[in-house]
Amino acid sequence: MFIHKHPYPPYFPNGATKMIVGTLPPPRFSTGELKPGDVNFCYGSIDGQLWPILNQLFELNLVFETTQKAIDQRKEFLQDRGVAICDIVHSAKRQKIDASDLGMEQVQLRPLLKHLKENTQIDTLLFTGGNSKNGPEYFFRRLLKEHHMSLEVVEDQVPRIHSFELEGRPIKTVSLTAPSGAANRAVGSLPLYKERKAADPSYNTLLFRVDQYRPFF
């Protein structure tokens, strides 16, 4: 089996108030066999959409290349906006070497609650996916359960919003539509997307995510 270990440590800029939480980057980021256009940093896959979404949302003029400049641009944005990144999965085993969340077995989680206790200004977790099996919200619920805690529903429409308390401190979670190509089919089936696409044929799944992510970044 392939041991898929997260290649990047958590990234916590000083004073961060939001934290992006995903699972694991594609295995090639752990083996170092990057594609042209990959950025050697969190969510750096050329096939992923998180940075294209944020690039369009904030007009960042990011470069998409395997350079230090590309890494520095992303770190500067996170510092300026007070956004941390701490994916929930430390490592997993895979029968097949791919990026599928469902393909992860014997998953080891990171101590997210410990990190939250150490970074006391964080009040919002931004999950890059929902509660489907092996998604970030799914694993976070498992982590809370181990500590006899749970999420309370705030908004049950996509993107779903929950809250919990950590030592008396309220923290909100937002389960965003995953910024991956694999989620495009699910986006295409949403009534809101269909409505916007009918009104504007040039509207696409990237723009849908830009609109969805805007209030939370």
C-alpha positions as CSV (number, residue, x, y, z in Angstrom):
1,M,0.0,0.0,0.0
2,F,1.1,3.6,-0.6
3,I,1.6,5.7,2.5
4,H,0.2,9.1,1.7
5,K,1.6,11.6,4.2
6,H,0.7,15.3,4.1
7,P,3.8,17.1,2.7
8,Y,3.1,20.5,4.3
9,P,3.0,21.6,7.9
10,P,0.0,23.7,9.1
11,Y,0.4,27.4,8.1
12,F,-0.7,29.9,10.8
13,P,-0.1,33.6,10.0
14,N,0.0,35.8,13.1
15,G,-3.5,36.9,14.0
16,A,-5.3,34.5,11.7
17,T,-9.1,34.5,12.2
18,K,-10.1,31.9,9.6
19,M,-8.7,28.5,8.8
20,I,-9.0,26.5,5.6
21,V,-9.4,22.8,6.3
22,G,-9.1,20.1,3.7
23,T,-7.8,16.5,3.6
24,L,-4.6,15.7,1.5
25,P,-3.1,17.1,-1.6
26,P,-2.6,14.7,-4.6
27,P,0.1,12.0,-3.9
28,R,2.5,13.6,-6.3
29,F,3.0,16.4,-3.8
30,S,4.3,13.8,-1.3
31,T,6.5,12.1,-3.8
32,G,7.9,15.4,-5.3
33,E,6.8,14.5,-8.9
34,L,5.0,17.7,-9.6
35,K,3.3,18.6,-12.9
36,P,4.1,21.8,-14.8
37,G,2.2,24.6,-13.3
38,D,1.9,23.0,-9.8
39,V,2.8,25.2,-6.9
40,N,4.8,23.5,-4.1
41,F,2.4,24.7,-1.4
42,C,-1.0,24.0,0.1
43,Y,-3.7,23.6,-2.6
44,G,-1.0,24.1,-5.3
45,S,-2.3,21.5,-7.8
46,I,-2.6,22.9,-11.3
47,D,-5.9,20.9,-11.5
48,G,-7.3,22.4,-8.3
49,Q,-9.5,25.5,-8.1
50,L,-8.9,27.1,-4.7
51,W,-6.2,29.5,-5.8
52,P,-8.0,30.3,-9.2
53,I,-11.1,31.1,-7.1
54,L,-9.2,33.4,-4.7
55,N,-7.2,34.8,-7.6
56,Q,-10.4,35.9,-9.3
57,L,-12.1,37.0,-6.1
58,F,-9.3,39.3,-4.9
59,E,-7.7,40.1,-8.3
60,L,-4.3,38.7,-7.0
61,N,-2.5,38.3,-10.3
62,L,-1.1,35.0,-9.1
63,V,1.4,33.0,-11.1
64,F,0.7,29.3,-11.5
65,E,4.2,27.8,-11.8
66,T,6.6,25.7,-9.7
67,T,8.6,28.7,-8.3
68,Q,9.3,30.4,-5.0
69,K,7.6,33.5,-6.3
70,A,4.3,31.5,-6.6
71,I,4.7,30.2,-3.0
72,D,5.5,33.7,-1.7
73,Q,2.4,35.2,-3.4
74,R,0.1,32.8,-1.7
75,K,1.7,33.2,1.7
76,E,1.5,37.0,1.4
77,F,-2.2,36.7,0.6
78,L,-2.8,34.4,3.6
79,Q,-0.9,36.8,5.9
80,D,-2.7,39.9,4.6
81,R,-6.2,38.3,5.0
82,G,-5.5,36.5,8.2
83,V,-6.2,33.0,6.8
84,A,-4.5,29.9,8.1
85,I,-4.4,26.5,6.4
86,C,-4.4,23.3,8.5
87,D,-5.7,20.2,6.6
88,I,-7.2,17.6,8.9
89,V,-5.4,14.5,7.6
90,H,-1.9,13.8,8.7
91,S,-1.5,10.6,6.7
92,A,-3.4,7.7,5.1
93,K,-2.8,4.5,3.2
94,R,-4.0,3.9,-0.3
95,Q,-4.5,0.8,-2.4
96,K,-4.5,3.0,-5.5
97,I,-2.3,6.0,-5.9
98,D,-4.7,8.8,-6.6
99,A,-6.3,11.8,-4.9
100,S,-9.6,10.3,-4.1
101,D,-10.8,11.0,-0.5
102,L,-12.8,7.7,-0.6
103,G,-9.6,5.8,-1.3
104,M,-8.0,6.8,2.0
105,E,-7.6,4.0,4.5
106,Q,-6.2,3.9,8.1
107,V,-6.4,7.7,8.3
108,Q,-4.4,9.5,10.9
109,L,-5.8,12.9,11.8
110,R,-4.0,16.1,12.9
111,P,-4.8,17.5,16.3
112,L,-7.0,20.4,15.0
113,L,-8.5,21.2,18.4
114,K,-5.0,21.6,19.9
115,H,-4.1,24.0,17.1
116,L,-7.3,25.9,17.7
117,K,-6.5,26.3,21.3
118,E,-3.1,27.6,20.4
119,N,-4.5,30.1,17.8
120,T,-7.2,31.8,19.9
121,Q,-8.3,34.4,17.3
122,I,-9.5,31.8,14.8
123,D,-13.3,31.9,14.8
124,T,-14.2,30.3,11.5
125,L,-13.2,27.0,9.8
126,L,-13.6,26.8,6.1
127,F,-14.0,23.2,5.0
128,T,-13.1,22.5,1.4
129,G,-15.9,19.9,1.2
130,G,-18.8,18.6,3.1
131,N,-19.8,15.7,5.3
132,S,-19.5,12.9,2.6
133,K,-17.3,10.0,3.7
134,N,-13.7,11.0,4.2
135,G,-14.4,14.7,3.6
136,P,-13.0,17.4,5.9
137,E,-16.3,18.0,7.7
138,Y,-16.7,14.2,8.1
139,F,-13.3,13.8,9.8
140,F,-13.9,16.9,11.9
141,R,-17.1,15.5,13.2
142,R,-15.2,12.3,14.1
143,L,-12.6,14.4,15.9
144,L,-15.2,16.3,17.9
145,K,-17.0,13.0,18.8
146,E,-13.7,11.7,20.3
147,H,-13.8,14.8,22.6
148,H,-17.5,14.4,23.4
149,M,-18.4,17.5,21.3
150,S,-20.6,18.0,18.2
151,L,-21.6,20.5,15.6
152,E,-24.8,22.4,15.8
153,V,-26.7,23.4,12.7
154,V,-26.8,27.1,11.8
155,E,-27.7,27.0,8.1
156,D,-28.7,23.7,6.4
157,Q,-28.5,25.0,2.8
158,V,-25.3,24.7,0.7
159,P,-22.8,25.9,1.9
160,R,-23.9,24.4,5.2
161,I,-22.9,26.3,8.3
162,H,-22.5,24.8,11.8
163,S,-21.0,26.0,15.1
164,F,-19.4,24.5,18.2
165,E,-17.8,25.7,21.4
166,L,-14.2,25.2,22.4
167,E,-13.6,26.0,26.0
168,G,-16.5,28.5,25.9
169,R,-15.3,30.1,22.6
170,P,-17.8,29.9,19.8
171,I,-16.4,28.8,16.4
172,K,-18.3,28.6,13.1
173,T,-17.7,26.1,10.4
174,V,-18.6,26.5,6.7
175,S,-18.7,23.5,4.4
176,L,-17.8,25.0,1.0
177,T,-18.3,23.2,-2.3
178,A,-15.0,21.4,-2.9
179,P,-12.6,23.3,-5.2
180,S,-12.0,20.2,-7.3
181,G,-12.9,19.1,-10.8
182,A,-14.5,16.1,-9.3
183,A,-17.2,18.3,-7.6
184,N,-18.2,20.0,-10.9
185,R,-21.0,17.4,-11.6
186,A,-22.5,18.1,-8.1
187,V,-22.3,21.9,-8.8
188,G,-24.0,21.4,-12.2
189,S,-27.0,19.7,-10.5
190,L,-27.7,22.5,-8.0
191,P,-30.9,24.5,-8.7
192,L,-29.1,27.8,-8.0
193,Y,-26.3,27.0,-10.5
194,K,-28.9,26.0,-13.2
195,E,-30.8,29.3,-12.6
196,R,-27.7,31.4,-13.0
197,K,-26.5,29.4,-16.0
198,A,-29.9,29.9,-17.7
199,A,-29.7,33.6,-17.1
200,D,-26.0,33.8,-18.3
201,P,-24.7,31.0,-20.6
202,S,-21.1,32.1,-19.9
203,Y,-21.6,31.3,-16.2
204,N,-19.5,28.3,-15.1
205,T,-18.7,26.2,-12.1
206,L,-15.6,28.3,-11.2
207,L,-17.7,31.5,-11.1
208,F,-20.3,29.7,-9.0
209,R,-17.6,28.9,-6.4
210,V,-16.3,32.5,-6.6
211,D,-19.8,33.7,-5.7
212,Q,-20.2,31.1,-2.9
213,Y,-16.8,31.7,-1.3
214,R,-17.0,35.5,-1.4
215,P,-18.9,36.1,1.8
216,F,-16.6,33.8,3.8
217,F,-13.2,35.1,2.8
